[in-house]
Amino acid sequence: MKGIQFLVDDMGEKKAVLIDLKTHGEVWEDIYDSILARKRADEPRESMETVRKRLTRRGRLGKSA
């Protein structure tokens, strides 16, 4: 595939990939977002109400939001 190169070991096994970001930049963003989401999947979550209250306290969100 144009814009994609694989790094292989002595046994021919793929170990890494080089992606041409000019050609596949949008795809890379999707891959990166997916990796971040998986990494954060087990992190504690906050409710929207908790976040809203914190932002309002800090003056980052109006009281009517």
PDB file of N, H, CA, C and O in Angstrom:
ATOM      1  N   MET A   1       0.861  -1.170   0.000  1.00  0.00           N
ATOM      2  CA  MET A   1       0.000   0.000   0.000  1.00  0.00           C
ATOM      3  C   MET A   1       0.908   1.234   0.000  1.00  0.00           C
ATOM      4  O   MET A   1       1.868   1.306   0.766  1.00  0.00           O
ATOM      5  N   LYS A   2       0.602   2.177  -0.844  1.00  0.00           N
ATOM      6  H   LYS A   2      -0.178   2.118  -1.466  1.00  0.00           H
ATOM      7  CA  LYS A   2       1.406   3.388  -0.929  1.00  0.00           C
ATOM      8  C   LYS A   2       1.305   4.186   0.368  1.00  0.00           C
ATOM      9  O   LYS A   2       0.217   4.395   0.906  1.00  0.00           O
ATOM     10  N   GLY A   3       2.469   4.629   0.859  1.00  0.00           N
ATOM     11  H   GLY A   3       3.352   4.460   0.422  1.00  0.00           H
ATOM     12  CA  GLY A   3       2.498   5.422   2.074  1.00  0.00           C
ATOM     13  C   GLY A   3       2.572   4.606   3.352  1.00  0.00           C
ATOM     14  O   GLY A   3       2.541   5.167   4.448  1.00  0.00           O
ATOM     15  N   ILE A   4       2.670   3.284   3.226  1.00  0.00           N
ATOM     16  H   ILE A   4       2.695   2.828   2.336  1.00  0.00           H
ATOM     17  CA  ILE A   4       2.771   2.397   4.384  1.00  0.00           C
ATOM     18  C   ILE A   4       3.995   1.502   4.189  1.00  0.00           C
ATOM     19  O   ILE A   4       4.147   0.856   3.153  1.00  0.00           O
ATOM     20  N   GLN A   5       4.862   1.476   5.198  1.00  0.00           N
ATOM     21  H   GLN A   5       4.739   2.001   6.039  1.00  0.00           H
ATOM     22  CA  GLN A   5       6.027   0.587   5.167  1.00  0.00           C
ATOM     23  C   GLN A   5       6.084  -0.173   6.477  1.00  0.00           C
ATOM     24  O   GLN A   5       5.793   0.378   7.539  1.00  0.00           O
ATOM     25  N   PHE A   6       6.459  -1.441   6.399  1.00  0.00           N
ATOM     26  H   PHE A   6       6.695  -1.889   5.536  1.00  0.00           H
ATOM     27  CA  PHE A   6       6.567  -2.267   7.590  1.00  0.00           C
ATOM     28  C   PHE A   6       8.026  -2.535   7.913  1.00  0.00           C
ATOM     29  O   PHE A   6       8.842  -2.738   7.014  1.00  0.00           O
ATOM     30  N   LEU A   7       8.351  -2.534   9.189  1.00  0.00           N
ATOM     31  H   LEU A   7       7.688  -2.369   9.920  1.00  0.00           H
ATOM     32  CA  LEU A   7       9.654  -2.948   9.673  1.00  0.00           C
ATOM     33  C   LEU A   7       9.500  -4.403  10.086  1.00  0.00           C
ATOM     34  O   LEU A   7       8.634  -4.736  10.896  1.00  0.00           O
ATOM     35  N   VAL A   8      10.332  -5.263   9.533  1.00  0.00           N
ATOM     36  H   VAL A   8      11.035  -4.992   8.875  1.00  0.00           H
ATOM     37  CA  VAL A   8      10.243  -6.691   9.836  1.00  0.00           C
ATOM     38  C   VAL A   8      11.530  -7.166  10.500  1.00  0.00           C
ATOM     39  O   VAL A   8      12.607  -6.610  10.283  1.00  0.00           O
ATOM     40  N   ASP A   9      11.389  -8.210  11.315  1.00  0.00           N
ATOM     41  H   ASP A   9      10.514  -8.661  11.492  1.00  0.00           H
ATOM     42  CA  ASP A   9      12.561  -8.782  11.968  1.00  0.00           C
ATOM     43  C   ASP A   9      13.247  -9.782  11.035  1.00  0.00           C
ATOM     44  O   ASP A   9      12.863  -9.916   9.874  1.00  0.00           O
ATOM     45  N   ASP A  10      14.257 -10.477  11.545  1.00  0.00           N
ATOM     46  H   ASP A  10      14.569 -10.368  12.488  1.00  0.00           H
ATOM     47  CA  ASP A  10      15.014 -11.436  10.734  1.00  0.00           C
ATOM     48  C   ASP A  10      14.163 -12.603  10.242  1.00  0.00           C
ATOM     49  O   ASP A  10      14.513 -13.272   9.269  1.00  0.00           O
ATOM     50  N   MET A  11      13.053 -12.838  10.917  1.00  0.00           N
ATOM     51  H   MET A  11      12.768 -12.294  11.707  1.00  0.00           H
ATOM     52  CA  MET A  11      12.159 -13.939  10.534  1.00  0.00           C
ATOM     53  C   MET A  11      11.057 -13.474   9.583  1.00  0.00           C
ATOM     54  O   MET A  11      10.210 -14.267   9.173  1.00  0.00           O
ATOM     55  N   GLY A  12      11.071 -12.177   9.232  1.00  0.00           N
ATOM     56  H   GLY A  12      11.759 -11.532   9.565  1.00  0.00           H
ATOM     57  CA  GLY A  12      10.056 -11.646   8.341  1.00  0.00           C
ATOM     58  C   GLY A  12       8.765 -11.251   9.038  1.00  0.00           C
ATOM     59  O   GLY A  12       7.771 -10.945   8.379  1.00  0.00           O
ATOM     60  N   GLU A  13       8.771 -11.256  10.371  1.00  0.00           N
ATOM     61  H   GLU A  13       9.578 -11.505  10.906  1.00  0.00           H
ATOM     62  CA  GLU A  13       7.591 -10.877  11.139  1.00  0.00           C
ATOM     63  C   GLU A  13       7.498  -9.354  11.240  1.00  0.00           C
ATOM     64  O   GLU A  13       8.489  -8.690  11.541  1.00  0.00           O
ATOM     65  N   LYS A  14       6.320  -8.807  10.992  1.00  0.00           N
ATOM     66  H   LYS A  14       5.515  -9.347  10.747  1.00  0.00           H
ATOM     67  CA  LYS A  14       6.115  -7.364  11.086  1.00  0.00           C
ATOM     68  C   LYS A  14       6.234  -6.931  12.542  1.00  0.00           C
ATOM     69  O   LYS A  14       5.609  -7.519  13.425  1.00  0.00           O
ATOM     70  N   LYS A  15       7.037  -5.902  12.789  1.00  0.00           N
ATOM     71  H   LYS A  15       7.545  -5.424  12.072  1.00  0.00           H
ATOM     72  CA  LYS A  15       7.266  -5.418  14.144  1.00  0.00           C
ATOM     73  C   LYS A  15       6.848  -3.970  14.327  1.00  0.00           C
ATOM     74  O   LYS A  15       6.553  -3.552  15.447  1.00  0.00           O
ATOM     75  N   ALA A  16       6.816  -3.199  13.254  1.00  0.00           N
ATOM     76  H   ALA A  16       7.055  -3.539  12.344  1.00  0.00           H
ATOM     77  CA  ALA A  16       6.460  -1.783  13.331  1.00  0.00           C
ATOM     78  C   ALA A  16       5.969  -1.340  11.962  1.00  0.00           C
ATOM     79  O   ALA A  16       6.138  -2.031  10.957  1.00  0.00           O
ATOM     80  N   VAL A  17       5.352  -0.160  11.960  1.00  0.00           N
ATOM     81  H   VAL A  17       5.215   0.402  12.776  1.00  0.00           H
ATOM     82  CA  VAL A  17       4.845   0.380  10.704  1.00  0.00           C
ATOM     83  C   VAL A  17       5.223   1.850  10.602  1.00  0.00           C
ATOM     84  O   VAL A  17       5.217   2.574  11.598  1.00  0.00           O
ATOM     85  N   LEU A  18       5.545   2.275   9.411  1.00  0.00           N
ATOM     86  H   LEU A  18       5.549   1.687   8.603  1.00  0.00           H
ATOM     87  CA  LEU A  18       5.834   3.672   9.116  1.00  0.00           C
ATOM     88  C   LEU A  18       4.697   4.169   8.234  1.00  0.00           C
ATOM     89  O   LEU A  18       4.446   3.615   7.163  1.00  0.00           O
ATOM     90  N   ILE A  19       4.015   5.208   8.684  1.00  0.00           N
ATOM     91  H   ILE A  19       4.219   5.658   9.553  1.00  0.00           H
ATOM     92  CA  ILE A  19       2.856   5.735   7.964  1.00  0.00           C
ATOM     93  C   ILE A  19       3.184   7.125   7.451  1.00  0.00           C
ATOM     94  O   ILE A  19       3.592   7.994   8.223  1.00  0.00           O
ATOM     95  N   ASP A  20       3.009   7.342   6.157  1.00  0.00           N
ATOM     96  H   ASP A  20       2.677   6.636   5.530  1.00  0.00           H
ATOM     97  CA  ASP A  20       3.196   8.662   5.566  1.00  0.00           C
ATOM     98  C   ASP A  20       1.994   9.513   5.967  1.00  0.00           C
ATOM     99  O   ASP A  20       0.873   9.279   5.514  1.00  0.00           O
ATOM    100  N   LEU A  21       2.242  10.498   6.820  1.00  0.00           N
ATOM    101  H   LEU A  21       3.152  10.688   7.189  1.00  0.00           H
ATOM    102  CA  LEU A  21       1.132  11.294   7.348  1.00  0.00           C
ATOM    103  C   LEU A  21       0.523  12.220   6.309  1.00  0.00           C
ATOM    104  O   LEU A  21      -0.632  12.619   6.452  1.00  0.00           O
ATOM    105  N   LYS A  22       1.256  12.567   5.284  1.00  0.00           N
ATOM    106  H   LYS A  22       2.195  12.242   5.168  1.00  0.00           H
ATOM    107  CA  LYS A  22       0.662  13.370   4.213  1.00  0.00           C
ATOM    108  C   LYS A  22      -0.386  12.554   3.467  1.00  0.00           C
ATOM    109  O   LYS A  22      -1.401  13.087   3.018  1.00  0.00           O
ATOM    110  N   THR A  23      -0.133  11.268   3.343  1.00  0.00           N
ATOM    111  H   THR A  23       0.691  10.835   3.708  1.00  0.00           H
ATOM    112  CA  THR A  23      -1.058  10.387   2.635  1.00  0.00           C
ATOM    113  C   THR A  23      -2.157   9.857   3.538  1.00  0.00           C
ATOM    114  O   THR A  23      -3.316   9.768   3.131  1.00  0.00           O
ATOM    115  N   HIS A  24      -1.793   9.503   4.767  1.00  0.00           N
ATOM    116  H   HIS A  24      -0.852   9.575   5.098  1.00  0.00           H
ATOM    117  CA  HIS A  24      -2.723   8.801   5.661  1.00  0.00           C
ATOM    118  C   HIS A  24      -2.895   9.507   7.004  1.00  0.00           C
ATOM    119  O   HIS A  24      -3.125   8.841   8.013  1.00  0.00           O
ATOM    120  N   GLY A  25      -2.790  10.816   7.044  1.00  0.00           N
ATOM    121  H   GLY A  25      -2.602  11.357   6.224  1.00  0.00           H
ATOM    122  CA  GLY A  25      -2.889  11.566   8.297  1.00  0.00           C
ATOM    123  C   GLY A  25      -4.203  11.366   9.027  1.00  0.00           C
ATOM    124  O   GLY A  25      -4.212  11.230  10.250  1.00  0.00           O
ATOM    125  N   GLU A  26      -5.309  11.347   8.304  1.00  0.00           N
ATOM    126  H   GLU A  26      -5.302  11.457   7.310  1.00  0.00           H
ATOM    127  CA  GLU A  26      -6.616  11.170   8.944  1.00  0.00           C
ATOM    128  C   GLU A  26      -6.750   9.782   9.555  1.00  0.00           C
ATOM    129  O   GLU A  26      -7.325   9.626  10.632  1.00  0.00           O
ATOM    130  N   VAL A  27      -6.224   8.784   8.874  1.00  0.00           N
ATOM    131  H   VAL A  27      -5.757   8.911   7.999  1.00  0.00           H
ATOM    132  CA  VAL A  27      -6.278   7.421   9.399  1.00  0.00           C
ATOM    133  C   VAL A  27      -5.446   7.331  10.675  1.00  0.00           C
ATOM    134  O   VAL A  27      -5.850   6.678  11.638  1.00  0.00           O
ATOM    135  N   TRP A  28      -4.275   7.992  10.683  1.00  0.00           N
ATOM    136  H   TRP A  28      -3.947   8.522   9.901  1.00  0.00           H
ATOM    137  CA  TRP A  28      -3.438   7.982  11.882  1.00  0.00           C
ATOM    138  C   TRP A  28      -4.183   8.588  13.064  1.00  0.00           C
ATOM    139  O   TRP A  28      -4.112   8.061  14.174  1.00  0.00           O
ATOM    140  N   GLU A  29      -4.894   9.687  12.837  1.00  0.00           N
ATOM    141  H   GLU A  29      -4.951  10.115  11.935  1.00  0.00           H
ATOM    142  CA  GLU A  29      -5.658  10.309  13.924  1.00  0.00           C
ATOM    143  C   GLU A  29      -6.664   9.321  14.503  1.00  0.00           C
ATOM    144  O   GLU A  29      -6.829   9.244  15.721  1.00  0.00           O
ATOM    145  N   ASP A  30      -7.327   8.575  13.648  1.00  0.00           N
ATOM    146  H   ASP A  30      -7.193   8.637  12.659  1.00  0.00           H
ATOM    147  CA  ASP A  30      -8.294   7.571  14.115  1.00  0.00           C
ATOM    148  C   ASP A  30      -7.601   6.480  14.926  1.00  0.00           C
ATOM    149  O   ASP A  30      -8.099   6.069  15.974  1.00  0.00           O
ATOM    150  N   ILE A  31      -6.455   6.015  14.440  1.00  0.00           N
ATOM    151  H   ILE A  31      -6.050   6.349  13.588  1.00  0.00           H
ATOM    152  CA  ILE A  31      -5.697   4.975  15.149  1.00  0.00           C
ATOM    153  C   ILE A  31      -5.269   5.498  16.515  1.00  0.00           C
ATOM    154  O   ILE A  31      -5.442   4.821  17.528  1.00  0.00           O
ATOM    155  N   TYR A  32      -4.714   6.694  16.538  1.00  0.00           N
ATOM    156  H   TYR A  32      -4.573   7.244  15.715  1.00  0.00           H
ATOM    157  CA  TYR A  32      -4.227   7.289  17.779  1.00  0.00           C
ATOM    158  C   TYR A  32      -5.365   7.478  18.785  1.00  0.00           C
ATOM    159  O   TYR A  32      -5.210   7.164  19.966  1.00  0.00           O
ATOM    160  N   ASP A  33      -6.502   7.989  18.321  1.00  0.00           N
ATOM    161  H   ASP A  33      -6.628   8.244  17.362  1.00  0.00           H
ATOM    162  CA  ASP A  33      -7.670   8.159  19.198  1.00  0.00           C
ATOM    163  C   ASP A  33      -8.116   6.823  19.781  1.00  0.00           C
ATOM    164  O   ASP A  33      -8.480   6.743  20.954  1.00  0.00           O
ATOM    165  N   SER A  34      -8.089   5.781  18.966  1.00  0.00           N
ATOM    166  H   SER A  34      -7.794   5.846  18.013  1.00  0.00           H
ATOM    167  CA  SER A  34      -8.489   4.453  19.424  1.00  0.00           C
ATOM    168  C   SER A  34      -7.535   3.933  20.495  1.00  0.00           C
ATOM    169  O   SER A  34      -7.973   3.347  21.485  1.00  0.00           O
ATOM    170  N   ILE A  35      -6.240   4.143  20.302  1.00  0.00           N
ATOM    171  H   ILE A  35      -5.884   4.619  19.498  1.00  0.00           H
ATOM    172  CA  ILE A  35      -5.253   3.715  21.288  1.00  0.00           C
ATOM    173  C   ILE A  35      -5.470   4.448  22.612  1.00  0.00           C
ATOM    174  O   ILE A  35      -5.438   3.833  23.678  1.00  0.00           O
ATOM    175  N   LEU A  36      -5.691   5.768  22.544  1.00  0.00           N
ATOM    176  H   LEU A  36      -5.717   6.268  21.678  1.00  0.00           H
ATOM    177  CA  LEU A  36      -5.935   6.540  23.764  1.00  0.00           C
ATOM    178  C   LEU A  36      -7.188   6.068  24.490  1.00  0.00           C
ATOM    179  O   LEU A  36      -7.193   5.945  25.715  1.00  0.00           O
ATOM    180  N   ALA A  37      -8.245   5.805  23.736  1.00  0.00           N
ATOM    181  H   ALA A  37      -8.241   5.905  22.741  1.00  0.00           H
ATOM    182  CA  ALA A  37      -9.498   5.356  24.345  1.00  0.00           C
ATOM    183  C   ALA A  37      -9.304   4.028  25.066  1.00  0.00           C
ATOM    184  O   ALA A  37      -9.817   3.846  26.170  1.00  0.00           O
ATOM    185  N   ARG A  38      -8.572   3.098  24.460  1.00  0.00           N
ATOM    186  H   ARG A  38      -8.155   3.246  23.563  1.00  0.00           H
ATOM    187  CA  ARG A  38      -8.324   1.806  25.106  1.00  0.00           C
ATOM    188  C   ARG A  38      -7.472   1.978  26.359  1.00  0.00           C
ATOM    189  O   ARG A  38      -7.709   1.333  27.380  1.00  0.00           O
ATOM    190  N   LYS A  39      -6.476   2.859  26.265  1.00  0.00           N
ATOM    191  H   LYS A  39      -6.283   3.384  25.436  1.00  0.00           H
ATOM    192  CA  LYS A  39      -5.594   3.087  27.407  1.00  0.00           C
ATOM    193  C   LYS A  39      -6.372   3.661  28.590  1.00  0.00           C
ATOM    194  O   LYS A  39      -6.072   3.354  29.744  1.00  0.00           O
ATOM    195  N   ARG A  40      -7.361   4.488  28.302  1.00  0.00           N
ATOM    196  H   ARG A  40      -7.605   4.738  27.365  1.00  0.00           H
ATOM    197  CA  ARG A  40      -8.124   5.162  29.347  1.00  0.00           C
ATOM    198  C   ARG A  40      -9.397   4.425  29.750  1.00  0.00           C
ATOM    199  O   ARG A  40     -10.144   4.916  30.596  1.00  0.00           O
ATOM    200  N   ALA A  41      -9.654   3.283  29.179  1.00  0.00           N
ATOM    201  H   ALA A  41      -9.047   2.884  28.491  1.00  0.00           H
ATOM    202  CA  ALA A  41     -10.919   2.576  29.404  1.00  0.00           C
ATOM    203  C   ALA A  41     -11.154   2.236  30.865  1.00  0.00           C
ATOM    204  O   ALA A  41     -12.301   2.224  31.312  1.00  0.00           O
ATOM    205  N   ASP A  42     -10.108   1.961  31.613  1.00  0.00           N
ATOM    206  H   ASP A  42      -9.176   1.970  31.250  1.00  0.00           H
ATOM    207  CA  ASP A  42     -10.271   1.562  33.010  1.00  0.00           C
ATOM    208  C   ASP A  42     -10.092   2.711  33.992  1.00  0.00           C
ATOM    209  O   ASP A  42     -10.120   2.496  35.204  1.00  0.00           O
ATOM    210  N   GLU A  43      -9.908   3.925  33.489  1.00  0.00           N
ATOM    211  H   GLU A  43      -9.884   4.099  32.505  1.00  0.00           H
ATOM    212  CA  GLU A  43      -9.769   5.074  34.376  1.00  0.00           C
ATOM    213  C   GLU A  43     -11.109   5.394  35.025  1.00  0.00           C
ATOM    214  O   GLU A  43     -12.165   5.151  34.441  1.00  0.00           O
ATOM    215  N   PRO A  44     -11.061   5.942  36.237  1.00  0.00           N
ATOM    216  CA  PRO A  44     -12.316   6.325  36.887  1.00  0.00           C
ATOM    217  C   PRO A  44     -13.055   7.392  36.078  1.00  0.00           C
ATOM    218  O   PRO A  44     -12.435   8.231  35.424  1.00  0.00           O
ATOM    219  N   ARG A  45     -14.361   7.347  36.131  1.00  0.00           N
ATOM    220  H   ARG A  45     -14.864   6.665  36.662  1.00  0.00           H
ATOM    221  CA  ARG A  45     -15.177   8.289  35.376  1.00  0.00           C
ATOM    222  C   ARG A  45     -15.827   9.288  36.327  1.00  0.00           C
ATOM    223  O   ARG A  45     -16.043   9.002  37.505  1.00  0.00           O
ATOM    224  N   GLU A  46     -16.134  10.468  35.788  1.00  0.00           N
ATOM    225  H   GLU A  46     -15.959  10.700  34.831  1.00  0.00           H
ATOM    226  CA  GLU A  46     -16.877  11.485  36.519  1.00  0.00           C
ATOM    227  C   GLU A  46     -18.214  11.691  35.831  1.00  0.00           C
ATOM    228  O   GLU A  46     -18.322  11.587  34.609  1.00  0.00           O
ATOM    229  N   SER A  47     -19.217  11.981  36.623  1.00  0.00           N
ATOM    230  H   SER A  47     -19.129  12.065  37.615  1.00  0.00           H
ATOM    231  CA  SER A  47     -20.514  12.256  36.023  1.00  0.00           C
ATOM    232  C   SER A  47     -20.482  13.639  35.368  1.00  0.00           C
ATOM    233  O   SER A  47     -19.662  14.484  35.725  1.00  0.00           O
ATOM    234  N   MET A  48     -21.362  13.854  34.428  1.00  0.00           N
ATOM    235  H   MET A  48     -22.028  13.167  34.138  1.00  0.00           H
ATOM    236  CA  MET A  48     -21.451  15.153  33.763  1.00  0.00           C
ATOM    237  C   MET A  48     -21.799  16.244  34.772  1.00  0.00           C
ATOM    238  O   MET A  48     -21.318  17.373  34.668  1.00  0.00           O
ATOM    239  N   GLU A  49     -22.633  15.902  35.741  1.00  0.00           N
ATOM    240  H   GLU A  49     -23.024  14.985  35.826  1.00  0.00           H
ATOM    241  CA  GLU A  49     -23.014  16.882  36.758  1.00  0.00           C
ATOM    242  C   GLU A  49     -21.797  17.318  37.592  1.00  0.00           C
ATOM    243  O   GLU A  49     -21.651  18.503  37.892  1.00  0.00           O
ATOM    244  N   THR A  50     -20.941  16.387  37.961  1.00  0.00           N
ATOM    245  H   THR A  50     -21.060  15.425  37.718  1.00  0.00           H
ATOM    246  CA  THR A  50     -19.727  16.713  38.719  1.00  0.00           C
ATOM    247  C   THR A  50     -18.819  17.633  37.915  1.00  0.00           C
ATOM    248  O   THR A  50     -18.297  18.614  38.444  1.00  0.00           O
ATOM    249  N   VAL A  51     -18.634  17.323  36.657  1.00  0.00           N
ATOM    250  H   VAL A  51     -19.059  16.526  36.227  1.00  0.00           H
ATOM    251  CA  VAL A  51     -17.795  18.150  35.786  1.00  0.00           C
ATOM    252  C   VAL A  51     -18.410  19.535  35.630  1.00  0.00           C
ATOM    253  O   VAL A  51     -17.705  20.541  35.701  1.00  0.00           O
ATOM    254  N   ARG A  52     -19.718  19.588  35.418  1.00  0.00           N
ATOM    255  H   ARG A  52     -20.291  18.770  35.360  1.00  0.00           H
ATOM    256  CA  ARG A  52     -20.413  20.867  35.252  1.00  0.00           C
ATOM    257  C   ARG A  52     -20.248  21.745  36.493  1.00  0.00           C
ATOM    258  O   ARG A  52     -19.987  22.942  36.378  1.00  0.00           O
ATOM    259  N   LYS A  53     -20.401  21.145  37.688  1.00  0.00           N
ATOM    260  H   LYS A  53     -20.613  20.173  37.781  1.00  0.00           H
ATOM    261  CA  LYS A  53     -20.251  21.912  38.929  1.00  0.00           C
ATOM    262  C   LYS A  53     -18.820  22.438  39.082  1.00  0.00           C
ATOM    263  O   LYS A  53     -18.619  23.588  39.471  1.00  0.00           O
ATOM    264  N   ARG A  54     -17.837  21.601  38.778  1.00  0.00           N
ATOM    265  H   ARG A  54     -18.001  20.666  38.462  1.00  0.00           H
ATOM    266  CA  ARG A  54     -16.446  22.025  38.902  1.00  0.00           C
ATOM    267  C   ARG A  54     -16.136  23.170  37.941  1.00  0.00           C
ATOM    268  O   ARG A  54     -15.481  24.138  38.329  1.00  0.00           O
ATOM    269  N   LEU A  55     -16.593  23.075  36.708  1.00  0.00           N
ATOM    270  H   LEU A  55     -17.125  22.289  36.393  1.00  0.00           H
ATOM    271  CA  LEU A  55     -16.342  24.128  35.723  1.00  0.00           C
ATOM    272  C   LEU A  55     -17.052  25.425  36.106  1.00  0.00           C
ATOM    273  O   LEU A  55     -16.513  26.514  35.911  1.00  0.00           O
ATOM    274  N   THR A  56     -18.256  25.305  36.649  1.00  0.00           N
ATOM    275  H   THR A  56     -18.694  24.420  36.807  1.00  0.00           H
ATOM    276  CA  THR A  56     -18.997  26.489  37.096  1.00  0.00           C
ATOM    277  C   THR A  56     -18.266  27.161  38.241  1.00  0.00           C
ATOM    278  O   THR A  56     -18.125  28.384  38.249  1.00  0.00           O
ATOM    279  N   ARG A  57     -17.795  26.381  39.211  1.00  0.00           N
ATOM    280  H   ARG A  57     -17.910  25.388  39.204  1.00  0.00           H
ATOM    281  CA  ARG A  57     -17.016  26.923  40.346  1.00  0.00           C
ATOM    282  C   ARG A  57     -15.779  27.680  39.865  1.00  0.00           C
ATOM    283  O   ARG A  57     -15.418  28.720  40.417  1.00  0.00           O
ATOM    284  N   ARG A  58     -15.144  27.149  38.843  1.00  0.00           N
ATOM    285  H   ARG A  58     -15.437  26.304  38.395  1.00  0.00           H
ATOM    286  CA  ARG A  58     -13.911  27.756  38.334  1.00  0.00           C
ATOM    287  C   ARG A  58     -14.173  28.926  37.376  1.00  0.00           C
ATOM    288  O   ARG A  58     -13.241  29.552  36.871  1.00  0.00           O
ATOM    289  N   GLY A  59     -15.470  29.208  37.139  1.00  0.00           N
ATOM    290  H   GLY A  59     -16.227  28.699  37.550  1.00  0.00           H
ATOM    291  CA  GLY A  59     -15.811  30.303  36.235  1.00  0.00           C
ATOM    292  C   GLY A  59     -15.634  29.976  34.771  1.00  0.00           C
ATOM    293  O   GLY A  59     -15.562  30.879  33.938  1.00  0.00           O
ATOM    294  N   ARG A  60     -15.565  28.723  34.450  1.00  0.00           N
ATOM    295  H   ARG A  60     -15.623  27.989  35.127  1.00  0.00           H
ATOM    296  CA  ARG A  60     -15.366  28.287  33.057  1.00  0.00           C
ATOM    297  C   ARG A  60     -16.688  27.943  32.361  1.00  0.00           C
ATOM    298  O   ARG A  60     -16.731  27.686  31.158  1.00  0.00           O
ATOM    299  N   LEU A  61     -17.755  27.948  33.150  1.00  0.00           N
ATOM    300  H   LEU A  61     -17.720  28.157  34.128  1.00  0.00           H
ATOM    301  CA  LEU A  61     -19.053  27.595  32.614  1.00  0.00           C
ATOM    302  C   LEU A  61     -20.103  28.467  33.300  1.00  0.00           C
ATOM    303  O   LEU A  61     -20.091  28.618  34.522  1.00  0.00           O
ATOM    304  N   GLY A  62     -21.008  29.036  32.511  1.00  0.00           N
ATOM    305  H   GLY A  62     -21.018  28.913  31.519  1.00  0.00           H
ATOM    306  CA  GLY A  62     -22.050  29.881  33.079  1.00  0.00           C
ATOM    307  C   GLY A  62     -23.015  29.080  33.929  1.00  0.00           C
ATOM    308  O   GLY A  62     -23.133  27.865  33.766  1.00  0.00           O
ATOM    309  N   LYS A  63     -23.692  29.742  34.819  1.00  0.00           N
ATOM    310  H   LYS A  63     -23.596  30.729  34.952  1.00  0.00           H
ATOM    311  CA  LYS A  63     -24.624  29.069  35.734  1.00  0.00           C
ATOM    312  C   LYS A  63     -25.831  28.473  35.005  1.00  0.00           C
ATOM    313  O   LYS A  63     -26.452  27.540  35.514  1.00  0.00           O
ATOM    314  N   SER A  64     -26.174  28.994  33.821  1.00  0.00           N
ATOM    315  H   SER A  64     -25.669  29.752  33.407  1.00  0.00           H
ATOM    316  CA  SER A  64     -27.359  28.509  33.111  1.00  0.00           C
ATOM    317  C   SER A  64     -27.095  27.246  32.311  1.00  0.00           C
ATOM    318  O   SER A  64     -28.035  26.645  31.792  1.00  0.00           O
ATOM    319  N   ALA A  65     -25.833  26.826  32.195  1.00  0.00           N
ATOM    320  H   ALA A  65     -25.069  27.314  32.617  1.00  0.00           H
ATOM    321  CA  ALA A  65     -25.488  25.651  31.371  1.00  0.00           C
ATOM    322  C   ALA A  65     -25.876  24.359  32.031  1.00  0.00           C
ATOM    323  O   ALA A  65     -25.654  23.287  31.468  1.00  0.00           O
TER     324      ALA A  65
END
